[in-house]
């Protein structure tokens, strides 16, 4: 099995900006995902990008659109630690 690399918050910001055309200044830790128009399908896409770029799965059932960008990052880092 490969040794995945933990993504940084800045890398998550880049994914959201590039993939979903969200303005960079809107992707701050306290941003509510719904407010930056990331729905449940978008969160699944984020999980797929993370898997492709970093080599580990993020359980999508833990991703909530009512959470914040920081919550999303926390879910990603928890998945990394479990990998």
mmCIF file as gemmi writes it, N, C-alpha and C atoms, coordinates in Angstrom:
data_model
loop_
_atom_site.group_PDB
_atom_site.id
_atom_site.type_symbol
_atom_site.label_atom_id
_atom_site.label_alt_id
_atom_site.label_comp_id
_atom_site.label_asym_id
_atom_site.label_entity_id
_atom_site.label_seq_id
_atom_site.pdbx_PDB_ins_code
_atom_site.Cartn_x
_atom_site.Cartn_y
_atom_site.Cartn_z
_atom_site.occupancy
_atom_site.B_iso_or_equiv
_atom_site.pdbx_formal_charge
_atom_site.auth_seq_id
_atom_site.auth_asym_id
_atom_site.pdbx_PDB_model_num
ATOM 1 N N . UNK Axp A 1 ? 0.843 -1.181 0 1 0 ? 1 A 1
ATOM 2 C CA . UNK Axp A 1 ? 0 0 0 1 0 ? 1 A 1
ATOM 3 C C . UNK Axp A 1 ? 0.884 1.239 0 1 0 ? 1 A 1
ATOM 4 N N . UNK Axp A 2 ? 0.476 2.261 -0.728 1 0 ? 2 A 1
ATOM 5 C CA . UNK Axp A 2 ? 1.26 3.484 -0.801 1 0 ? 2 A 1
ATOM 6 C C . UNK Axp A 2 ? 1.106 4.282 0.492 1 0 ? 2 A 1
ATOM 7 N N . UNK Axp A 3 ? 2.039 5.183 0.708 1 0 ? 3 A 1
ATOM 8 C CA . UNK Axp A 3 ? 1.993 6.033 1.882 1 0 ? 3 A 1
ATOM 9 C C . UNK Axp A 3 ? 1.391 7.371 1.479 1 0 ? 3 A 1
ATOM 10 N N . UNK Axp A 4 ? 0.113 7.62 1.804 1 0 ? 4 A 1
ATOM 11 C CA . UNK Axp A 4 ? -0.523 8.855 1.385 1 0 ? 4 A 1
ATOM 12 C C . UNK Axp A 4 ? 0.053 10.059 2.122 1 0 ? 4 A 1
ATOM 13 N N . UNK Axp A 5 ? -0.06 11.206 1.5 1 0 ? 5 A 1
ATOM 14 C CA . UNK Axp A 5 ? 0.382 12.46 2.079 1 0 ? 5 A 1
ATOM 15 C C . UNK Axp A 5 ? -0.834 13.25 2.527 1 0 ? 5 A 1
ATOM 16 N N . UNK Axp A 6 ? -0.771 13.787 3.744 1 0 ? 6 A 1
ATOM 17 C CA . UNK Axp A 6 ? -1.898 14.561 4.26 1 0 ? 6 A 1
ATOM 18 C C . UNK Axp A 6 ? -1.992 15.894 3.531 1 0 ? 6 A 1
ATOM 19 N N . UNK Axp A 7 ? -3.174 16.196 3.009 1 0 ? 7 A 1
ATOM 20 C CA . UNK Axp A 7 ? -3.351 17.496 2.355 1 0 ? 7 A 1
ATOM 21 C C . UNK Axp A 7 ? -3.377 18.621 3.391 1 0 ? 7 A 1
ATOM 22 N N . UNK Axp A 8 ? -2.941 19.789 2.976 1 0 ? 8 A 1
ATOM 23 C CA . UNK Axp A 8 ? -2.999 20.959 3.836 1 0 ? 8 A 1
ATOM 24 C C . UNK Axp A 8 ? -4.322 21.684 3.605 1 0 ? 8 A 1
ATOM 25 N N . UNK Axp A 9 ? -4.658 22.605 4.489 1 0 ? 9 A 1
ATOM 26 C CA . UNK Axp A 9 ? -5.87 23.39 4.304 1 0 ? 9 A 1
ATOM 27 C C . UNK Axp A 9 ? -5.779 24.178 2.996 1 0 ? 9 A 1
ATOM 28 N N . UNK Axp A 10 ? -4.595 24.687 2.694 1 0 ? 10 A 1
ATOM 29 C CA . UNK Axp A 10 ? -4.415 25.457 1.454 1 0 ? 10 A 1
ATOM 30 C C . UNK Axp A 10 ? -4.685 24.579 0.226 1 0 ? 10 A 1
ATOM 31 N N . UNK Axp A 11 ? -4.304 23.32 0.27 1 0 ? 11 A 1
ATOM 32 C CA . UNK Axp A 11 ? -4.598 22.423 -0.847 1 0 ? 11 A 1
ATOM 33 C C . UNK Axp A 11 ? -6.097 22.195 -0.979 1 0 ? 11 A 1
ATOM 34 N N . UNK Axp A 12 ? -6.807 22.106 0.143 1 0 ? 12 A 1
ATOM 35 C CA . UNK Axp A 12 ? -8.266 21.993 0.091 1 0 ? 12 A 1
ATOM 36 C C . UNK Axp A 12 ? -8.862 23.249 -0.531 1 0 ? 12 A 1
ATOM 37 N N . UNK Axp A 13 ? -8.365 24.405 -0.131 1 0 ? 13 A 1
ATOM 38 C CA . UNK Axp A 13 ? -8.832 25.667 -0.719 1 0 ? 13 A 1
ATOM 39 C C . UNK Axp A 13 ? -8.637 25.631 -2.227 1 0 ? 13 A 1
ATOM 40 N N . UNK Axp A 14 ? -7.474 25.191 -2.671 1 0 ? 14 A 1
ATOM 41 C CA . UNK Axp A 14 ? -7.201 25.124 -4.111 1 0 ? 14 A 1
ATOM 42 C C . UNK Axp A 14 ? -8.178 24.2 -4.831 1 0 ? 14 A 1
ATOM 43 N N . UNK Axp A 15 ? -8.503 23.067 -4.234 1 0 ? 15 A 1
ATOM 44 C CA . UNK Axp A 15 ? -9.46 22.135 -4.835 1 0 ? 15 A 1
ATOM 45 C C . UNK Axp A 15 ? -10.816 22.814 -5.003 1 0 ? 15 A 1
ATOM 46 N N . UNK Axp A 16 ? -11.289 23.462 -3.936 1 0 ? 16 A 1
ATOM 47 C CA . UNK Axp A 16 ? -12.601 24.108 -3.97 1 0 ? 16 A 1
ATOM 48 C C . UNK Axp A 16 ? -12.62 25.243 -4.999 1 0 ? 16 A 1
ATOM 49 N N . UNK Axp A 17 ? -11.57 26.037 -5.032 1 0 ? 17 A 1
ATOM 50 C CA . UNK Axp A 17 ? -11.496 27.163 -5.973 1 0 ? 17 A 1
ATOM 51 C C . UNK Axp A 17 ? -11.451 26.665 -7.413 1 0 ? 17 A 1
ATOM 52 N N . UNK Axp A 18 ? -10.59 25.692 -7.687 1 0 ? 18 A 1
ATOM 53 C CA . UNK Axp A 18 ? -10.404 25.194 -9.055 1 0 ? 18 A 1
ATOM 54 C C . UNK Axp A 18 ? -11.604 24.398 -9.552 1 0 ? 18 A 1
ATOM 55 N N . UNK Axp A 19 ? -12.127 23.526 -8.707 1 0 ? 19 A 1
ATOM 56 C CA . UNK Axp A 19 ? -13.173 22.601 -9.141 1 0 ? 19 A 1
ATOM 57 C C . UNK Axp A 19 ? -14.559 23.245 -9.179 1 0 ? 19 A 1
ATOM 58 N N . UNK Axp A 20 ? -14.811 24.196 -8.271 1 0 ? 20 A 1
ATOM 59 C CA . UNK Axp A 20 ? -16.169 24.712 -8.123 1 0 ? 20 A 1
ATOM 60 C C . UNK Axp A 20 ? -16.286 26.21 -8.361 1 0 ? 20 A 1
ATOM 61 N N . UNK Axp A 21 ? -15.22 26.839 -8.819 1 0 ? 21 A 1
ATOM 62 C CA . UNK Axp A 21 ? -15.232 28.276 -9.127 1 0 ? 21 A 1
ATOM 63 C C . UNK Axp A 21 ? -15.702 29.139 -7.96 1 0 ? 21 A 1
ATOM 64 N N . UNK Axp A 22 ? -15.331 28.744 -6.766 1 0 ? 22 A 1
ATOM 65 C CA . UNK Axp A 22 ? -15.636 29.541 -5.581 1 0 ? 22 A 1
ATOM 66 C C . UNK Axp A 22 ? -14.512 30.563 -5.431 1 0 ? 22 A 1
ATOM 67 N N . UNK Axp A 23 ? -14.843 31.825 -5.179 1 0 ? 23 A 1
ATOM 68 C CA . UNK Axp A 23 ? -13.783 32.824 -4.99 1 0 ? 23 A 1
ATOM 69 C C . UNK Axp A 23 ? -12.866 32.436 -3.822 1 0 ? 23 A 1
ATOM 70 N N . UNK Axp A 24 ? -11.577 32.551 -4.032 1 0 ? 24 A 1
ATOM 71 C CA . UNK Axp A 24 ? -10.588 32.156 -3.017 1 0 ? 24 A 1
ATOM 72 C C . UNK Axp A 24 ? -10.865 32.824 -1.668 1 0 ? 24 A 1
ATOM 73 N N . UNK Axp A 25 ? -11.232 34.094 -1.686 1 0 ? 25 A 1
ATOM 74 C CA . UNK Axp A 25 ? -11.454 34.809 -0.425 1 0 ? 25 A 1
ATOM 75 C C . UNK Axp A 25 ? -12.672 34.288 0.347 1 0 ? 25 A 1
ATOM 76 N N . UNK Axp A 26 ? -13.537 33.529 -0.322 1 0 ? 26 A 1
ATOM 77 C CA . UNK Axp A 26 ? -14.716 32.962 0.342 1 0 ? 26 A 1
ATOM 78 C C . UNK Axp A 26 ? -14.398 31.658 1.064 1 0 ? 26 A 1
ATOM 79 N N . UNK Axp A 27 ? -13.287 31.024 0.721 1 0 ? 27 A 1
ATOM 80 C CA . UNK Axp A 27 ? -12.952 29.718 1.288 1 0 ? 27 A 1
ATOM 81 C C . UNK Axp A 27 ? -12.047 29.922 2.504 1 0 ? 27 A 1
ATOM 82 N N . UNK Axp A 28 ? -12.689 30.271 3.599 1 0 ? 28 A 1
ATOM 83 C CA . UNK Axp A 28 ? -12.012 30.468 4.879 1 0 ? 28 A 1
ATOM 84 C C . UNK Axp A 28 ? -12.515 29.402 5.842 1 0 ? 28 A 1
ATOM 85 N N . UNK Axp A 29 ? -11.785 29.13 6.917 1 0 ? 29 A 1
ATOM 86 C CA . UNK Axp A 29 ? -12.193 28.038 7.815 1 0 ? 29 A 1
ATOM 87 C C . UNK Axp A 29 ? -13.624 28.141 8.33 1 0 ? 29 A 1
ATOM 88 N N . UNK Axp A 30 ? -14.115 29.326 8.586 1 0 ? 30 A 1
ATOM 89 C CA . UNK Axp A 30 ? -15.453 29.477 9.149 1 0 ? 30 A 1
ATOM 90 C C . UNK Axp A 30 ? -16.559 29.521 8.095 1 0 ? 30 A 1
ATOM 91 N N . UNK Axp A 31 ? -16.235 29.426 6.816 1 0 ? 31 A 1
ATOM 92 C CA . UNK Axp A 31 ? -17.252 29.468 5.757 1 0 ? 31 A 1
ATOM 93 C C . UNK Axp A 31 ? -18.152 28.234 5.834 1 0 ? 31 A 1
ATOM 94 N N . UNK Axp A 32 ? -19.454 28.466 5.883 1 0 ? 32 A 1
ATOM 95 C CA . UNK Axp A 32 ? -20.42 27.366 5.861 1 0 ? 32 A 1
ATOM 96 C C . UNK Axp A 32 ? -20.489 26.841 4.427 1 0 ? 32 A 1
ATOM 97 N N . UNK Axp A 33 ? -20.381 25.535 4.277 1 0 ? 33 A 1
ATOM 98 C CA . UNK Axp A 33 ? -20.31 24.934 2.944 1 0 ? 33 A 1
ATOM 99 C C . UNK Axp A 33 ? -21.508 25.302 2.078 1 0 ? 33 A 1
ATOM 100 N N . UNK Axp A 34 ? -22.697 25.307 2.662 1 0 ? 34 A 1
ATOM 101 C CA . UNK Axp A 34 ? -23.893 25.699 1.898 1 0 ? 34 A 1
ATOM 102 C C . UNK Axp A 34 ? -23.768 27.132 1.383 1 0 ? 34 A 1
ATOM 103 N N . UNK Axp A 35 ? -23.166 28.01 2.196 1 0 ? 35 A 1
ATOM 104 C CA . UNK Axp A 35 ? -23.04 29.419 1.816 1 0 ? 35 A 1
ATOM 105 C C . UNK Axp A 35 ? -22.094 29.628 0.636 1 0 ? 35 A 1
ATOM 106 N N . UNK Axp A 36 ? -21.131 28.716 0.479 1 0 ? 36 A 1
ATOM 107 C CA . UNK Axp A 36 ? -20.237 28.824 -0.682 1 0 ? 36 A 1
ATOM 108 C C . UNK Axp A 36 ? -20.677 27.849 -1.789 1 0 ? 36 A 1
ATOM 109 N N . UNK Axp A 37 ? -21.925 27.407 -1.652 1 0 ? 37 A 1
ATOM 110 C CA . UNK Axp A 37 ? -22.61 26.591 -2.66 1 0 ? 37 A 1
ATOM 111 C C . UNK Axp A 37 ? -21.968 25.23 -2.914 1 0 ? 37 A 1
ATOM 112 N N . UNK Axp A 38 ? -21.51 24.606 -1.826 1 0 ? 38 A 1
ATOM 113 C CA . UNK Axp A 38 ? -21.033 23.231 -1.929 1 0 ? 38 A 1
ATOM 114 C C . UNK Axp A 38 ? -22.128 22.326 -1.378 1 0 ? 38 A 1
ATOM 115 N N . UNK Axp A 39 ? -22.809 21.635 -2.284 1 0 ? 39 A 1
ATOM 116 C CA . UNK Axp A 39 ? -23.878 20.725 -1.887 1 0 ? 39 A 1
ATOM 117 C C . UNK Axp A 39 ? -23.306 19.326 -1.666 1 0 ? 39 A 1
ATOM 118 N N . UNK Axp A 40 ? -24.164 18.381 -1.377 1 0 ? 40 A 1
ATOM 119 C CA . UNK Axp A 40 ? -23.704 17.023 -1.08 1 0 ? 40 A 1
ATOM 120 C C . UNK Axp A 40 ? -22.987 16.387 -2.27 1 0 ? 40 A 1
ATOM 121 N N . UNK Axp A 41 ? -23.42 16.666 -3.477 1 0 ? 41 A 1
ATOM 122 C CA . UNK Axp A 41 ? -22.729 16.148 -4.657 1 0 ? 41 A 1
ATOM 123 C C . UNK Axp A 41 ? -21.333 16.747 -4.769 1 0 ? 41 A 1
ATOM 124 N N . UNK Axp A 42 ? -21.204 18.023 -4.495 1 0 ? 42 A 1
ATOM 125 C CA . UNK Axp A 42 ? -19.892 18.673 -4.536 1 0 ? 42 A 1
ATOM 126 C C . UNK Axp A 42 ? -18.949 18.06 -3.505 1 0 ? 42 A 1
ATOM 127 N N . UNK Axp A 43 ? -19.477 17.718 -2.336 1 0 ? 43 A 1
ATOM 128 C CA . UNK Axp A 43 ? -18.63 17.117 -1.31 1 0 ? 43 A 1
ATOM 129 C C . UNK Axp A 43 ? -18.144 15.736 -1.729 1 0 ? 43 A 1
ATOM 130 N N . UNK Axp A 44 ? -18.983 15.001 -2.436 1 0 ? 44 A 1
ATOM 131 C CA . UNK Axp A 44 ? -18.554 13.705 -2.97 1 0 ? 44 A 1
ATOM 132 C C . UNK Axp A 44 ? -17.44 13.924 -3.998 1 0 ? 44 A 1
ATOM 133 N N . UNK Axp A 45 ? -17.576 14.954 -4.815 1 0 ? 45 A 1
ATOM 134 C CA . UNK Axp A 45 ? -16.528 15.271 -5.786 1 0 ? 45 A 1
ATOM 135 C C . UNK Axp A 45 ? -15.221 15.654 -5.09 1 0 ? 45 A 1
ATOM 136 N N . UNK Axp A 46 ? -15.318 16.402 -3.99 1 0 ? 46 A 1
ATOM 137 C CA . UNK Axp A 46 ? -14.121 16.742 -3.222 1 0 ? 46 A 1
ATOM 138 C C . UNK Axp A 46 ? -13.453 15.46 -2.73 1 0 ? 46 A 1
ATOM 139 N N . UNK Axp A 47 ? -14.245 14.529 -2.202 1 0 ? 47 A 1
ATOM 140 C CA . UNK Axp A 47 ? -13.703 13.258 -1.713 1 0 ? 47 A 1
ATOM 141 C C . UNK Axp A 47 ? -13.009 12.493 -2.836 1 0 ? 47 A 1
ATOM 142 N N . UNK Axp A 48 ? -13.58 12.522 -4.031 1 0 ? 48 A 1
ATOM 143 C CA . UNK Axp A 48 ? -12.96 11.838 -5.174 1 0 ? 48 A 1
ATOM 144 C C . UNK Axp A 48 ? -11.644 12.5 -5.58 1 0 ? 48 A 1
ATOM 145 N N . UNK Axp A 49 ? -11.602 13.814 -5.548 1 0 ? 49 A 1
ATOM 146 C CA . UNK Axp A 49 ? -10.362 14.534 -5.877 1 0 ? 49 A 1
ATOM 147 C C . UNK Axp A 49 ? -9.289 14.222 -4.833 1 0 ? 49 A 1
ATOM 148 N N . UNK Axp A 50 ? -9.683 14.204 -3.565 1 0 ? 50 A 1
ATOM 149 C CA . UNK Axp A 50 ? -8.724 13.879 -2.505 1 0 ? 50 A 1
ATOM 150 C C . UNK Axp A 50 ? -8.168 12.481 -2.72 1 0 ? 50 A 1
ATOM 151 N N . UNK Axp A 51 ? -9.041 11.528 -3.042 1 0 ? 51 A 1
ATOM 152 C CA . UNK Axp A 51 ? -8.569 10.152 -3.281 1 0 ? 51 A 1
ATOM 153 C C . UNK Axp A 51 ? -7.582 10.107 -4.446 1 0 ? 51 A 1
ATOM 154 N N . UNK Axp A 52 ? -7.908 10.807 -5.523 1 0 ? 52 A 1
ATOM 155 C CA . UNK Axp A 52 ? -7.049 10.797 -6.706 1 0 ? 52 A 1
ATOM 156 C C . UNK Axp A 52 ? -5.702 11.482 -6.428 1 0 ? 52 A 1
ATOM 157 N N . UNK Axp A 53 ? -5.737 12.632 -5.768 1 0 ? 53 A 1
ATOM 158 C CA . UNK Axp A 53 ? -4.505 13.398 -5.543 1 0 ? 53 A 1
ATOM 159 C C . UNK Axp A 53 ? -3.651 12.872 -4.401 1 0 ? 53 A 1
ATOM 160 N N . UNK Axp A 54 ? -4.305 12.354 -3.347 1 0 ? 54 A 1
ATOM 161 C CA . UNK Axp A 54 ? -3.566 12.029 -2.138 1 0 ? 54 A 1
ATOM 162 C C . UNK Axp A 54 ? -3.559 10.549 -1.78 1 0 ? 54 A 1
ATOM 163 N N . UNK Axp A 55 ? -4.435 9.763 -2.419 1 0 ? 55 A 1
ATOM 164 C CA . UNK Axp A 55 ? -4.359 8.318 -2.271 1 0 ? 55 A 1
ATOM 165 C C . UNK Axp A 55 ? -5.075 7.707 -1.083 1 0 ? 55 A 1
ATOM 166 N N . UNK Axp A 56 ? -6.069 8.385 -0.522 1 0 ? 56 A 1
ATOM 167 C CA . UNK Axp A 56 ? -6.844 7.769 0.556 1 0 ? 56 A 1
ATOM 168 C C . UNK Axp A 56 ? -8.306 8.174 0.423 1 0 ? 56 A 1
ATOM 169 N N . UNK Axp A 57 ? -9.174 7.323 0.998 1 0 ? 57 A 1
ATOM 170 C CA . UNK Axp A 57 ? -10.619 7.541 0.937 1 0 ? 57 A 1
ATOM 171 C C . UNK Axp A 57 ? -11.088 8.45 2.055 1 0 ? 57 A 1
ATOM 172 N N . UNK Axp A 58 ? -12.057 9.305 1.731 1 0 ? 58 A 1
ATOM 173 C CA . UNK Axp A 58 ? -12.749 10.122 2.727 1 0 ? 58 A 1
ATOM 174 C C . UNK Axp A 58 ? -14.183 9.608 2.776 1 0 ? 58 A 1
ATOM 175 N N . UNK Axp A 59 ? -14.632 9.082 3.919 1 0 ? 59 A 1
ATOM 176 C CA . UNK Axp A 59 ? -16.012 8.583 4.006 1 0 ? 59 A 1
ATOM 177 C C . UNK Axp A 59 ? -17.005 9.718 3.771 1 0 ? 59 A 1
ATOM 178 N N . UNK Axp A 60 ? -17.749 9.628 2.705 1 0 ? 60 A 1
ATOM 179 C CA . UNK Axp A 60 ? -18.647 10.723 2.333 1 0 ? 60 A 1
ATOM 180 C C . UNK Axp A 60 ? -19.838 10.861 3.283 1 0 ? 60 A 1
ATOM 181 N N . UNK Axp A 61 ? -20.168 9.798 4.015 1 0 ? 61 A 1
ATOM 182 C CA . UNK Axp A 61 ? -21.298 9.903 4.935 1 0 ? 61 A 1
ATOM 183 C C . UNK Axp A 61 ? -20.994 10.86 6.097 1 0 ? 61 A 1
ATOM 184 N N . UNK Axp A 62 ? -19.732 11.185 6.301 1 0 ? 62 A 1
ATOM 185 C CA . UNK Axp A 62 ? -19.365 12.118 7.371 1 0 ? 62 A 1
ATOM 186 C C . UNK Axp A 62 ? -19.332 13.571 6.893 1 0 ? 62 A 1
ATOM 187 N N . UNK Axp A 63 ? -19.508 13.805 5.615 1 0 ? 63 A 1
ATOM 188 C CA . UNK Axp A 63 ? -19.443 15.158 5.076 1 0 ? 63 A 1
ATOM 189 C C . UNK Axp A 63 ? -20.831 15.781 5.098 1 0 ? 63 A 1
ATOM 190 N N . UNK Axp A 64 ? -20.943 16.927 5.699 1 0 ? 64 A 1
ATOM 191 C CA . UNK Axp A 64 ? -22.23 17.606 5.854 1 0 ? 64 A 1
ATOM 192 C C . UNK Axp A 64 ? -22.17 19.003 5.253 1 0 ? 64 A 1
ATOM 193 N N . UNK Axp A 65 ? -23.157 19.339 4.438 1 0 ? 65 A 1
ATOM 194 C CA . UNK Axp A 65 ? -23.188 20.662 3.813 1 0 ? 65 A 1
ATOM 195 C C . UNK Axp A 65 ? -23.459 21.767 4.827 1 0 ? 65 A 1
ATOM 196 N N . UNK Axp A 66 ? -23.966 21.422 5.991 1 0 ? 66 A 1
ATOM 197 C CA . UNK Axp A 66 ? -24.219 22.424 7.02 1 0 ? 66 A 1
ATOM 198 C C . UNK Axp A 66 ? -22.967 22.742 7.827 1 0 ? 66 A 1
ATOM 199 N N . UNK Axp A 67 ? -21.902 22.005 7.579 1 0 ? 67 A 1
ATOM 200 C CA . UNK Axp A 67 ? -20.646 22.244 8.273 1 0 ? 67 A 1
ATOM 201 C C . UNK Axp A 67 ? -19.863 23.379 7.638 1 0 ? 67 A 1
ATOM 202 N N . UNK Axp A 68 ? -18.692 23.599 8.173 1 0 ? 68 A 1
ATOM 203 C CA . UNK Axp A 68 ? -17.818 24.652 7.657 1 0 ? 68 A 1
ATOM 204 C C . UNK Axp A 68 ? -16.677 24.045 6.849 1 0 ? 68 A 1
ATOM 205 N N . UNK Axp A 69 ? -15.924 24.916 6.227 1 0 ? 69 A 1
ATOM 206 C CA . UNK Axp A 69 ? -14.743 24.465 5.501 1 0 ? 69 A 1
ATOM 207 C C . UNK Axp A 69 ? -13.766 23.801 6.469 1 0 ? 69 A 1
ATOM 208 N N . UNK Axp A 70 ? -13.664 24.326 7.681 1 0 ? 70 A 1
ATOM 209 C CA . UNK Axp A 70 ? -12.799 23.707 8.696 1 0 ? 70 A 1
ATOM 210 C C . UNK Axp A 70 ? -13.287 22.306 9.043 1 0 ? 70 A 1
ATOM 211 N N . UNK Axp A 71 ? -14.615 22.118 9.128 1 0 ? 71 A 1
ATOM 212 C CA . UNK Axp A 71 ? -15.168 20.784 9.39 1 0 ? 71 A 1
ATOM 213 C C . UNK Axp A 71 ? -14.818 19.817 8.263 1 0 ? 71 A 1
ATOM 214 N N . UNK Axp A 72 ? -14.9 20.296 7.035 1 0 ? 72 A 1
ATOM 215 C CA . UNK Axp A 72 ? -14.542 19.47 5.882 1 0 ? 72 A 1
ATOM 216 C C . UNK Axp A 72 ? -13.076 19.071 5.963 1 0 ? 72 A 1
ATOM 217 N N . UNK Axp A 73 ? -12.221 20.026 6.276 1 0 ? 73 A 1
ATOM 218 C CA . UNK Axp A 73 ? -10.8 19.728 6.41 1 0 ? 73 A 1
ATOM 219 C C . UNK Axp A 73 ? -10.553 18.736 7.549 1 0 ? 73 A 1
ATOM 220 N N . UNK Axp A 74 ? -11.267 18.901 8.656 1 0 ? 74 A 1
ATOM 221 C CA . UNK Axp A 74 ? -11.126 17.967 9.775 1 0 ? 74 A 1
ATOM 222 C C . UNK Axp A 74 ? -11.527 16.555 9.37 1 0 ? 74 A 1
ATOM 223 N N . UNK Axp A 75 ? -12.592 16.416 8.571 1 0 ? 75 A 1
ATOM 224 C CA . UNK Axp A 75 ? -13.019 15.098 8.096 1 0 ? 75 A 1
ATOM 225 C C . UNK Axp A 75 ? -11.952 14.484 7.192 1 0 ? 75 A 1
ATOM 226 N N . UNK Axp A 76 ? -11.332 15.325 6.375 1 0 ? 76 A 1
ATOM 227 C CA . UNK Axp A 76 ? -10.272 14.836 5.487 1 0 ? 76 A 1
ATOM 228 C C . UNK Axp A 76 ? -9.054 14.389 6.302 1 0 ? 76 A 1
ATOM 229 N N . UNK Axp A 77 ? -8.656 15.183 7.289 1 0 ? 77 A 1
ATOM 230 C CA . UNK Axp A 77 ? -7.484 14.79 8.084 1 0 ? 77 A 1
ATOM 231 C C . UNK Axp A 77 ? -7.776 13.556 8.935 1 0 ? 77 A 1
ATOM 232 N N . UNK Axp A 78 ? -9.022 13.412 9.411 1 0 ? 78 A 1
ATOM 233 C CA . UNK Axp A 78 ? -9.388 12.201 10.148 1 0 ? 78 A 1
ATOM 234 C C . UNK Axp A 78 ? -9.308 10.978 9.233 1 0 ? 78 A 1
ATOM 235 N N . UNK Axp A 79 ? -9.746 11.114 8.008 1 0 ? 79 A 1
ATOM 236 C CA . UNK Axp A 79 ? -9.667 10.011 7.046 1 0 ? 79 A 1
ATOM 237 C C . UNK Axp A 79 ? -8.214 9.673 6.741 1 0 ? 79 A 1
ATOM 238 N N . UNK Axp A 80 ? -7.384 10.707 6.651 1 0 ? 80 A 1
ATOM 239 C CA . UNK Axp A 80 ? -5.951 10.476 6.414 1 0 ? 80 A 1
ATOM 240 C C . UNK Axp A 80 ? -5.345 9.662 7.567 1 0 ? 80 A 1
ATOM 241 N N . UNK Axp A 81 ? -5.677 10.053 8.774 1 0 ? 81 A 1
ATOM 242 C CA . UNK Axp A 81 ? -5.114 9.354 9.942 1 0 ? 81 A 1
ATOM 243 C C . UNK Axp A 81 ? -5.596 7.921 10.023 1 0 ? 81 A 1
ATOM 244 N N . UNK Axp A 82 ? -6.809 7.661 9.53 1 0 ? 82 A 1
ATOM 245 C CA . UNK Axp A 82 ? -7.356 6.307 9.554 1 0 ? 82 A 1
ATOM 246 C C . UNK Axp A 82 ? -6.821 5.448 8.407 1 0 ? 82 A 1
ATOM 247 N N . UNK Axp A 83 ? -6.24 6.089 7.401 1 0 ? 83 A 1
ATOM 248 C CA . UNK Axp A 83 ? -5.745 5.347 6.214 1 0 ? 83 A 1
ATOM 249 C C . UNK Axp A 83 ? -4.537 4.506 6.528 1 0 ? 83 A 1
